[in-house]
Amino acid sequence: MTVINFDDEYFMRQALIEAAKAKEENEIPIGCVIVSNNKIIARGHNMSEMLNDCTSHAEMIAITAAEEFTNSKYLQDCKLYVTVEPCLMCAGAIMWSQIAEIIYGTRDLKRGYSVFCNPFAKKIKIKGGILEQECRQLMQDFFKDKR
């Protein structure tokens, strides 16, 4: 009998599955899942090219799905797992949705929110570096293939 450990690595692997879907669709491979009470309630991956919409980031898609699932614009009891540090736009959406915790894989040294500011002011727990190498490698491989 296989026992599943629902820890940060498990949920980040689920976000990586979403990122792989984005890569298959020729999107920047970023994936996201939102978790409540150890259950995934929403999934998302970048869809900016497909939707021709620069705001269709993995986090935005997942937040909208989670809000629909909970029938609330606030997600106070939720954790957001994303393969790459959120950009400033997504950080704003995370702040407004009142998500309790952000767990990301690898930093984005060009466009991540922490390059510009920290809008969370201790209200949201932040943990980075979960499956960092896998998350970083997926991005590096994608952009290497593009060049």
C-alpha positions as CSV (number, residue, x, y, z in Angstrom):
1,M,0.0,0.0,0.0
2,T,1.4,3.4,-1.0
3,V,1.1,6.2,1.5
4,I,1.0,9.7,0.0
5,N,2.6,12.4,2.1
6,F,0.7,15.6,1.4
7,D,3.6,17.9,2.0
8,D,5.1,20.9,0.2
9,E,7.0,18.7,-2.2
10,Y,3.9,16.8,-3.1
11,F,1.9,20.0,-3.9
12,M,4.9,21.5,-5.8
13,R,5.1,18.4,-7.9
14,Q,1.4,19.0,-8.8
15,A,2.3,22.6,-9.8
16,L,5.1,21.1,-11.9
17,I,2.5,19.0,-13.7
18,E,0.7,22.2,-14.6
19,A,3.9,23.8,-15.7
20,A,4.5,20.9,-18.0
21,K,1.1,21.4,-19.5
22,A,2.0,25.1,-20.2
23,K,5.3,23.9,-21.9
24,E,3.3,21.5,-24.1
25,E,1.1,24.5,-25.2
26,N,4.2,26.6,-26.0
27,E,3.6,28.8,-23.0
28,I,6.2,29.8,-20.4
29,P,6.2,26.8,-18.2
30,I,4.8,28.0,-14.9
31,G,2.3,26.0,-12.9
32,C,0.2,26.7,-9.8
33,V,-2.1,24.8,-7.5
34,I,-4.1,26.2,-4.6
35,V,-4.6,24.0,-1.6
36,S,-7.2,24.1,1.2
37,N,-7.2,21.6,4.1
38,N,-4.6,19.5,2.3
39,K,-6.8,19.3,-0.9
40,I,-6.1,20.9,-4.2
41,I,-9.1,23.1,-5.0
42,A,-7.7,24.9,-8.1
43,R,-5.0,24.5,-10.7
44,G,-3.6,26.8,-13.3
45,H,-0.8,27.2,-15.8
46,N,0.3,30.1,-18.0
47,M,-2.1,30.7,-20.9
48,S,-1.1,34.1,-22.1
49,E,-0.3,33.0,-25.6
50,M,-3.4,30.9,-26.1
51,L,-5.7,33.5,-24.7
52,N,-3.7,36.4,-26.1
53,D,-3.9,38.0,-22.7
54,C,-0.8,39.1,-20.8
55,T,-2.6,38.7,-17.5
56,S,-3.3,35.0,-17.9
57,H,-0.6,33.8,-15.6
58,A,-0.8,30.5,-13.7
59,E,-1.5,32.2,-10.4
60,M,-4.3,34.4,-11.9
61,I,-6.0,31.4,-13.5
62,A,-5.7,29.4,-10.2
63,I,-7.0,32.2,-8.0
64,T,-10.0,32.7,-10.2
65,A,-10.8,29.0,-10.1
66,A,-10.3,28.8,-6.3
67,E,-12.6,31.8,-5.9
68,E,-15.3,30.1,-8.0
69,F,-14.8,26.8,-6.1
70,T,-15.1,28.5,-2.7
71,N,-17.7,31.0,-3.9
72,S,-15.7,33.8,-2.2
73,K,-13.2,36.4,-3.3
74,Y,-11.2,35.7,-0.2
75,L,-9.0,32.6,0.2
76,Q,-7.7,33.1,3.8
77,D,-7.3,29.4,4.5
78,C,-5.5,28.6,1.3
79,K,-1.9,28.0,0.3
80,L,-0.7,28.8,-3.2
81,Y,2.1,26.6,-4.7
82,V,3.8,28.0,-7.8
83,T,6.8,26.8,-9.7
84,V,8.3,30.3,-10.1
85,E,8.2,33.3,-7.7
86,P,5.1,35.4,-8.6
87,C,5.4,38.6,-10.6
88,L,4.3,41.9,-9.1
89,M,0.8,41.6,-10.8
90,C,0.2,38.2,-9.4
91,A,1.6,39.3,-6.0
92,G,-1.1,42.0,-5.9
93,A,-3.8,39.5,-6.8
94,I,-2.5,37.1,-4.1
95,M,-2.6,40.0,-1.5
96,W,-6.1,41.0,-2.5
97,S,-7.4,37.4,-2.3
98,Q,-5.9,37.1,1.2
99,I,-4.2,33.8,0.6
100,A,-2.5,32.6,3.8
101,E,0.8,31.3,2.3
102,I,2.8,31.3,-0.9
103,I,5.2,28.4,-1.6
104,Y,7.3,28.8,-4.7
105,G,10.0,26.7,-6.4
106,T,12.5,29.1,-7.9
107,R,13.1,32.9,-7.7
108,D,12.5,35.1,-10.8
109,L,15.5,37.4,-10.6
110,K,14.1,39.6,-13.5
111,R,10.4,39.9,-12.9
112,G,9.7,38.4,-9.5
113,Y,7.8,40.6,-7.0
114,S,10.8,40.6,-4.6
115,V,12.9,42.5,-7.3
116,F,10.5,45.4,-6.9
117,C,9.0,45.2,-3.4
118,N,7.3,43.0,-0.8
119,P,3.6,43.8,-0.8
120,F,2.8,41.2,1.8
121,A,4.0,43.0,4.9
122,K,4.1,39.9,7.2
123,K,0.5,39.1,6.4
124,I,1.3,36.2,4.1
125,K,3.8,33.5,4.9
126,I,6.3,33.0,2.1
127,K,8.5,29.9,1.5
128,G,10.8,29.5,-1.4
129,G,13.1,26.9,-2.8
130,I,10.7,23.9,-2.8
131,L,12.0,21.6,-5.6
132,E,14.0,24.6,-6.8
133,Q,16.2,22.7,-9.2
134,E,13.4,21.0,-11.0
135,C,11.4,24.3,-11.3
136,R,14.5,26.2,-12.5
137,Q,15.5,23.5,-15.0
138,L,12.1,23.5,-16.6
139,M,12.4,27.3,-17.2
140,Q,16.0,27.1,-18.4
141,D,15.2,24.3,-20.8
142,F,12.2,26.1,-22.2
143,F,14.1,29.3,-23.0
144,K,17.2,27.4,-24.2
145,D,14.9,25.7,-26.8
146,K,13.6,29.2,-27.8
147,R,17.0,30.6,-28.6
